[in-house]
Amino acid sequence: MNYNWNWRIFWEPSPDAVGTYMDTLLSGLYWTLATALLAWVMALILGAIIGTLRTLPNRWVVRLANAYVELFRNIPLLVQMFLWFFVMPELVPTAIGDWLKQLPNAPFITAVLSLGFFTSARVAVQVSAGIQSLSRGQKMAGTALGLTLAQTYRYVLLPMAFRIIIPPLTSEFLNVIKNSAVALTIGLMELTARARSMQEFSFQVFEAFTAATIIYVLVNVVVVNLMRFIERRVAVPGFISGGGK
């Protein structure tokens, strides 16, 4: 059985009322980027807060922060999405649950929340590792200057720690983009879901997923080069982590 290749399929009208099949894929790319970017902002904010809390001298705060990390890092992303989308509306009061179910963009909101919490736990580990990799002299210098603990973290430790962890943060950003494909299981029509839809309508499975693969690769190449540019711009000449000495 020979496969009928048709690379002109991308410019043919699609039956999903989006336009051409290329428009279908670009629509999916839009939702992929929107989901990934919002989830990444959420993950960075929460990850920075939780990661900082894991390095404080208060052991109860550290335990709570560690519990957050273990909770969201060890539950598979797919399970978290199902819990947020199917279970959470049933646990809250009926009025709130009905409102959540009727949201027009419920899959999108659920995907952002799930990705944001899941990734924030991973970012928190990296932030705490970055802070702990700094020499104790930097914290002591902040104290000697009369800075409070909060000011020392804000002006001394966190800026240096984020410079150190830009490479692993780049990997996490790429993971957010790729993990957004899991959202197709709750009905979000992101890039992978659109490619799947194109394949089902046209039966051109290789063309659909080849195009999706190329788009993912191009987006990730842009992200990698952008993060490399940021890393070069914020690098401190001659700075080497002191390994906690």
N, C-alpha and C positions, 0 to 999 in steps of 0.2 A: 504494500500500500504506500503510494507516494504522497508526500505532503505538498499541498498547493501553496507555495510561497506567494505573498502579495504585500510588498512593502508600500504600495500606494493606499493601503487600507486606512492609514492615518488621516488621509484627506477626504475620506468618504463620510457621508452623514451617519451619525450614530443614532440609534433609536431611543436614547435616553434623554432627548430634548436638550442636550448641552451644546450641540453643534456637530463638528467633526469628531472623529475618534481622537485626534490630537488635542482638541479642546477638552475632551473627557479626561485625558491624562493630565493636562495642565490644571484642570479643576482639582484633580486629586493631589497634585503637587502643592497647590495653594493650601489645602486643608492639612497636608503633611507639615508644611512649614509653619502654619499658624499654630498647630498643635505642639510641634517641637519647640518653637520659640517661647510660647507662653509657659510650657512646662519647664523649660530651661531657666527662665527668669525665676519661677517659683522654686525650683530646685536650688538655685544659687543663693537665694535669700534664706530659705529654710536651712540649707546645708551650712551656710556661714554661721548662722545662729547656733544650730545644734553642735556643729564642730567646735565652736568657741566654748560652749558650755561643757564639752567633754574635757577641756583642759583647765577648768577652774579649780581652785583649791577646795571647794565644797563637795564632799563626796556624795551627798544626796542628789545634788544637781547633776553630777557626773553620772550617777546611776540612772536617773531619769533620761538623760540624753542617750546613754548607752542602750536603754530599753527601746527608745524611739528607733535607733539605728537597727537594732536586732529585729524589731517588728517589721519595718518596711523593707529591710534588705533581704530577709530570709523567706518572705512570702513571694512566690512567683508573680510576675507582673500580670499574667493572664488571669490568675486567681484574684488579684486585687481589683482588676477591672470588672470582673464578674460580681465581686462583692459590692463595689461602689454602684454598679449599674442595676443589679437585680435585687440585692439583699438590703442595701442601705435604705431605699424608699419604704421597705416593709418594717424597718426597725424604728423609724421616727414616727411622730404623731401622724395620724391619717391625713390631716389637712396638708401638712408639709410633704408627706409622701406623694399625695395626689399632685401637688404642685411640681415636685421633682419629675414625676412621670410625664407631665404635660409640657415640660420645657421643650421649645422647638429644636434646640441644639443640645439635647441631653447627651447624646453620644460624644459630642465634641467636648463638653464640659467635663464629662466623666473621664475621657481620655487624658485631658490636661491634668486633672487632679491625680489620677492614678500614676501617670508618668512623673508628675512633679514630686509626689511623696516618695515614690520608689527611687527616683534619682537623687533626691535630697539626702537620703540616708547614705548613699555612696559618696556624695560630695562632702558630707559631714566628716566621714572617715578621712578623706583627703585633706580637708581643712585642718582637722586636729593633728594629722601627721605632719602637715606643713608647719604648724605652730610649734610642735614638739621637736622638730628638726632644727629650730633656731637655737643659737647659743643662749645660755642663761644670762649672759652679759647684756643682751639687748633689753630683757625685762628689767634687769637691775639698773641699767642706764635710765630707763623711763622712770623708775622709782626715784633715782637720784636727782632727776630733773624736777621732781615734785608732781609728777603726773599720777592721777588716780589709776586704779587697776583698769577701769573702763577706758580711760584715755590712753593707757599704755597699749591695750589691745587695738584701739582704733587707729592710733597714729604710728605705732611702732611694729607690733607683732603681725597684725593682719595684712598690712600692705606688703611686708616682706614674705609672709607665708603664701599669699596669692601669687607672687612672682615665682615662687618655687614650684607650685602645683599647676601651673598653666598646662604643661604637657598632659598630665592625667585628666585635667578638666577638658582638654580637647577631645580625649577619648570618650569621656562621658557625654559631651555634646554630640559626637557622632552616634553614640549609642541611643541617645534620645531620638534622633532622627530615624534611626533604623527600628527602634522599639515602637515607634508610632504605628508601624504596620500591624501591631497586635490589635489596634483599635478597630480593625475591620470586623472583629468577632462580636462587637457590640453595635455594629451598624454605621460606623463612621466611614464615609466614602473618601478615604485618603488615597494616596497613589497606588498602593498595592490593591486595594479594593477596586479602584477604577480600572486597573490593568486586568483584574479578574473579570470585571463586568464586560470589558471590551472583548476578552477571550470568549465569554459566554455568548455574546451577541454575534460576533463575526467568525468564531471558530479558528481565528488566527492566533493560536496560543503562543507560538514562538515570537512573533512580531510584538505582541502585547507586552510580554515579560522581558523581551530584549530592550524595548524602549524604556520600560520602568527601571531596569537595571542600569542603563546608561544615565538616566536622570538621577538616580540615587548616587552614582559614582561622581557625576559632575557637581552635585550639591555638596558631597563630602569633600571633594577636592577644594572647593571654594572655602569651606569651613576650615580645613587644615591650613590653607595658606593665610586666611584671615587671622587665625590664632597664632601662627608663626610670626606674622607681622606685629601683632600685639605683644608677643613675647619679646621680640627684639626692641620694641619701643619702650617697654617698662623695665628692661633688664638693668640691674645695678652693676656697673663695671667693677670687676674684681671681687664681687661678693661670692663667698662660698659658705654654704651652711656649716655651722660649727658642730653639728651632731650632738647638741645639748651640752657642750662643755662650758 
